[in-house]
């Protein structure tokens, strides 16, 4: 595991940081880490100022190894603003596909999960087909047993462009004829956001997935990802 996720007992900052007066807060935080004598975080997830002439980078000059990354949920929310309404019939599908443009499942983990699910089904069904196996794998089983990694900047940029084009105009209308995407607004958003795809990428050499043991109905390792913005043990900085 990299240095970003720390044991709660040794971590001087076990909660996400939300502050308006960032300067003094960061100074205090750096001092707390130094006083505690623990390894400093290697990744910082932010909801803005991820790249360019970032003040954040300057504020954390004492931690030169720190990599500043954009929180993927904030990135997705920015793209979602290009949709007319989140109550549109196609909204959930669009957002789900957007997540798939950014992340991919580890293929070995996925194969192990399918094999385990097939064995489970064989107790109830005669010769389950691939389609039965996939249909019976739940979203939470995927999250628990399959590690996810980012796809790389170029691939994700191409996939999101394709996704937006696929849902734009006529193709994105619901049964009442309402389009999912506001074309002009989305074009504007994507033009400014495409550069931040690089800021979403998992840093090389940092293991974001922690194996948490074997539990649940399937005899497989379980993982927790430190990338998740809901994890209290991650170091997140939310700027107001
Ligand atoms: Zn950025």
Boltz pocket constraint, residues with backbone or C-beta under 6 A from the ligand:
constraints:
  - pocket:
      binder: B
      contacts: [[A, 49], [A, 50], [A, 51], [A, 52], [A, 70], [A, 195], [A, 196], [A, 199]]
      max_distance: 6.0
